[in-house]
């Protein structure tokens, strides 16, 4: 069985190739280099990537965390 992430990557690559910016209404959309699903940034199910994103944004003063 194919993973959902692989299917998403394949669809996004096809969208970029054909310069399609929206798919299925506005459920999936590409803005610059960001893929949005239902208006939210799509982050693949990659544990290392998700940890890095949380680490980069969790301890910044603007987020209200100091450590």
Secondary structure, 3 states (H helix, E strand, C coil): CCCHHHHHHHHHHHHHHHCCCEECCCCEEEECCEEEECCEECCCCCHHHHHHHHHHHHCCHHHCCCC
